């Protein structure tokens, strides 16, 4: 998260997006672009972005956001300035001394690269203190919680600049403009810091969408300042095989009628639902499915399991099926709190899974056809029996994806 904050600031500084004159060294390219051969030529003007690994006298070891560590030499004439998060103009920076820098601080360095391409003599060092970054992180977290919305996209109108999402059963129209920051999650990551700049044309129905901005009085519309989206397939199926050596899992997708391979990483969240917990969820799902039958009070006319994972919203459950009705942490008169339920489920591991086990999986799309597991739930046989359609797998999407600010309960 801290890297993403600093990169956004650096891009703004280097590209001159802010109004006014930017005091940026000549030839300072956007840090989001690849290093060119000219940029890496001995004696050429260059720049690096990263975190301070160590400081020894007038030498700084920089761990860049990509590539090997760089040894930075700070000369007496080197300009060192501190800028606070949110500032977009170096005119508002504050001069500081080398001794003010600390390990962990984020820095943007401009200077001349040496022949080994691993040493750089700095002419300018722009510093963002780690404490300032943490303060900004907490502010953004609170802002996402206060002004954010999230849900599954049900329609996208790129011409009109709008996205319609289903957020916990409610329809919300998100409006974008030329000033809206658009980001897209990477195919192999659910981390916000790995998200790249995106466009509305990349967004499709069924994508996970998070946005923050100004909401209308009734909450049905939002003027977005920032939109983050991504495609995260959900799988309801049974385990075909487990390969612990490669940390992969082969699953028979009951909805897509095909075999899917996913990989497990240290960031993957694996949980096992105890039988009584799974039965309670199944009861809620079965009640919701019955309520959705033609002629039922809901009036939806959609049979159970007739939707798709792209459009299904988390079931609200029968009235009163809150904390007192199901023991699943929901509010009285509202649906069960699935996020809280997930955190209470016991953790499990890849070696605990066996052929034939029923699982619900939320994964990344994957750039090579093999997705990375975000969340995996085992012990879900009662859930698949109660909701055999794709709607059972879609339960994971709204309550498992980490928020851009790093808090699952945020936007």
N, C-alpha and C positions, 0 to 999 in steps of 0.2 A: 504494500500500500504506500509506504513512504517513497519508494522508487517511482511509482506512478505519479504521485503529487509533484515530485521534483521534476520529472520529465515533462509534465504538462507546463510547469512554470518555465522551464528552459526552452521549450519549443516556442512559447509565447514571446520570450525575450529575444530569441535568436531570429525569429521570423518577422519581428516588428509588428505583431498584431495589435498591440496596445497603441493608443493615441499618444502623440508627443514624440519626441526624439529619443531613441534608445541609445544609450551609451554602450554599445556592444562592439568589441574589436572587429575590425574589418576582416572579412573572409570567414567569420564564425558561422558555419552552416547549421542547419537544423539538426539537433542531436538525434532525431528519429530516423535520419537517413543513414545509409551505410557509409562507412569510411571509404573515400575514393583513393585511388592510387596516388594522386597528387597530394591528398591530405596526409598520406603515410610516407611520402618521400622525405628523405633526410633533410632537415632544415626547413621543411614546409610548415606553414601555419596549421595547427591542428587543435582539436579540442577533445576532452574526455569528460564523461559524467559518471559519477559513482560515489562510493562511500569511503571515508578515510579508514584504512586498515591499521596504519601505524604512523607515528611521527618521530623522527630522529634528527634533532637539530633543525637544519633547513631543508631536510628531505622528507617527503611524504610518500608513503606507499598507498596508492589508490587501487581499490578493487572496483573496476568499472562494471556497468550494467551488462556488458558483454565483452568477452575477451579476457586475456591474461592480465595480471596485476601490472600496474605502471608505476615506475619510480619518478616522482615529480621533484624537481629542484626549484626551490623558491629563492629568488635573488632579492637583494635589498630594494631593487627598483620594482619588484613585482607588486602589482596592485591587488590588494585583498579587501573584498567588500562583503558585507553581510546583508542579505535580503530576507524579508519575512514572507511567509506564505501569503499569497493573495496579491502581492505587488507585481506589477507588470512592466515596470520601468526601472532601470538601474539608476536613474537620477535620484530615486528615493532610497538607494542603498546607503549603508553606513560603513565607513572605513574601519577596519579592525586590524589587529596584528597577528602574526603567525602563532604567537603563544596563546591566542584566543581560540584556536582550533582544537578540536577534540576528536578522538577515535569515535566513529559512528556518524559524524557530521556528513551531510551530503554536500558535494562540491562539484562545480562546473569549472573546468580549467581550460584556458586558451594559452597556447604557447608554441614552441618549436619542438618537433619530434626529432629524436636522435636516430642514427643509422640502424640501431638494433630494434627500433620500433617499440621499445619497452621503456624508454626514458624520455622525459619531456621537461623542457625548461619553461617554466610558467611565466607568462607576462601578466595574466589576470586570473584571479581565483575568486569565484562567486560562491559564497557559502550559505547554506541553509542549515541552521543548527538543528540537531536531532530533537531537542526539546520543542522547538518551534513546529517541527513536522508533527510531533505527537499531539501538540495542542490543536493543530489544524485537523488531524485525524479525528480527534474527539469531537470537534465542531462539526465536521462532515457527517460523522456517525449520528449525532443528534439531529442534524438537518434532514438526513435520509429518513430517520424515524418520524420526524415531525411532518415533512412535506413529501414523503415518498409514497409511491404505489407500486404494486407488482402483480403480475398475473400472466396468463397465457394469451397471446395474440389471437384474436378471432378473425380479424380482417385488417388489411393494410392498404391505405390509399396514398401512394407516393405523390401523386399529383396534388392532392389536397394537403399533404403533409400530416396526415392523421393515422393513428394506430388505435384500434379498438381492442381492449383487453377484457378478459373475464377475471375479475379479482374477487375471489371468495364468493362467487355467485352473483356479483354485481358487475354491471356493464360500465366501463369507464372509457371515455374517448380522450386520447392523449394528442395534443396539438404540438407540432414542432415548427420551428422557424429557422431562418438562416443563422440565428445566433445560438441554436440548440447544439450542445455538444453530443455527438453520436459516437458510441463505442460498441464494439462487437467482441464477444468472448472468443478466444482462440479455440480451434477445433479440439485441441488436446488438453485444455485447461479450464478450470472453473474459477481461477484466481483473477480478481479484478486487475491486478497489476500487469497481467499478461494480455489484457484486452487491447485491441488496436482501434484506431480511428475507423469508423464505419459510415455507411449511408443508409438511408431509409429503404433503398432498393434491395439491400441485402436481407431485410427483415421479411419473414413469411408467417403466414397463419400457423399457429402451433408453437411458435418460438416463445421462450421465456423472456419477459420484458420487465424492466425496472426503470422507473422514471421519477424525477423529482422536479418540483416547480410549484406554481400557484394553482391551488384547486378552486373550483367553483363552489358556490355556497352549498349546493346539494351534493357535492363530491362526485358528480357524474362526469366532470371534465377536468383536464389538467393542462395548463400551459407549461410545457416542459423546458427546463433549462438544461437538463442532462438526461439522456436515454442510453441505457445499456441493454443489449439483447444478446441472445445466443440460442443455438439449437441443441437441446439435450434430450436425446431419445430415452423413452421409458420402455422397459421390458418386463413382461409378466410371463414366467415360464418355469421350466424345470431344468435342473442341472444335468448335463450330459456327461461332463468329465471335468476334473480338476487337475491342473498342472502346477504344483507348488514350486517347481524349479524355475519356471518362467513367470510365476505369479499371474497366470491366466485362468480363465474360467470359460468353458463352453456351455452355452445355455440354449435350450430349445424354446424359441419364442412362440408361445401358444397363440398369440394374436397374429403375428406375421407368418406363422407356419414355416419358420426357417431356423437354422442354427446360427447363433451369434457368439462371437468371441470377444470377451472384454478382459482388460487387465486391471490388476489391483496394485495400488501404490500406497505409500505410507499415509497419504492424504485421504485415501478412500475410507468411508465410514461404513463399517459392517456391523449390523445389529441383528439380534435374534429375538423375535417376538415370543414371549411366553404364551402357552396355549390359551390361558384365560384372557390375555390382552388381545390376541388374534380373534378370539370368539366375540369379544365386545365390538371390535371394529367391524367384523362380519355382520353382526346384528344391525349396526347403524347403516351399513351399505345395503343390506337386504331391505331394510325399512325404506331407505331412500329410493331403491330400485322399484319397490312396490308403489311408492308414491308417484313415480314417473310413468306408470302404465297408463294407457289411454283410459280416460274416464275418471282418473284419480283426481284428487283435489288440486294437484299441481297444474293440471291442464296442459302439460307439456306434450303429451301424445307420443313420447319417446319411450320405447321399450327398454328394459334393462340391458345394458351392454350394447345399445345400438349406436352409441357415439363413438368417437375416436379419441385417442390420447391427445390429439392436437387441440380439441375443443372442450374436453371435459373439464369441469371445475370440481373442486373438492366438495363432497356432499355436505349439506348443512345438517343432515340428520333430522329426526323427528323433533317437534317442539319439546323443550324440556330435557333433551338428551345432552345436558351439559355435565358439569362436574359431578352433580349429585345423581344424575341418571346413568352415567356410564363409568364414572371414575376416571375419565380420560382428560381431565383438566380443562374442559370447555366451560364457557360462561353459560349461566342459566338462560335457556331459550335460544342458545346459539349452538353451532356445530362443535364437535370435539376439537381440542387443540392438538393437532397431529404433530406439530413441531415439538411441543413439550413431551408428547408421548414418545417420539423417537429418541429424545435424549434420555428418557427413563428406561428404554429397552436395553437389556444387557448387550455388551459388545461381544462380537464373535470374531473368528478368523477364517482365512481361506481353508485351512486344514480341517475345520469343523464341518465343511460342506461335503456332501456326498451325492453320488448319482441318484437322481430321482427327487432330490429336495426341491420344494417349490420356493421360488424367490421372486421378489420385486426389485428391479434395478433401475436406477437413474444414472445415466452415463454421459460422457461427452460424445460428440459426433465422431471424433477421431479423424486424423488426416490420412490414415492408411487403411481405413476400414475396420480398425480395432479401437473401440472406444475405451476410455478410462472410467472406471467405476467412481461415481461421486457418492452414492448411497446404495447399499444392498441390504434388503431385509429378507431374512429367512424365517421359517416357521409360519408361512403365510397361507398354508393350505386352506384354512377356513375362509380366508378373504377371497381366494380365487374361486372357491365354490359359490360364495355369495354373489360375486360380481365377476363372472367369467370373461366379460368383455374388456376392451382396452381401458375402460374407465378405472379399473382397479390399479393398473400401472400408473395412470396419470395422477394418482394420489400423491406420489412422491414429488412431482415437479413443483407444486406451489409451496411446499414446506421443507424442502431440503437444500435448495440452491442458496449459497452464501451471498449475502448482500455486498454491493460494491464497497461498503464501509467495513466489511468484515464481520457484520453482525447478522445472524440468520433471521432475527426478528425485526430487521430494519426496513428498508424500502420494499 
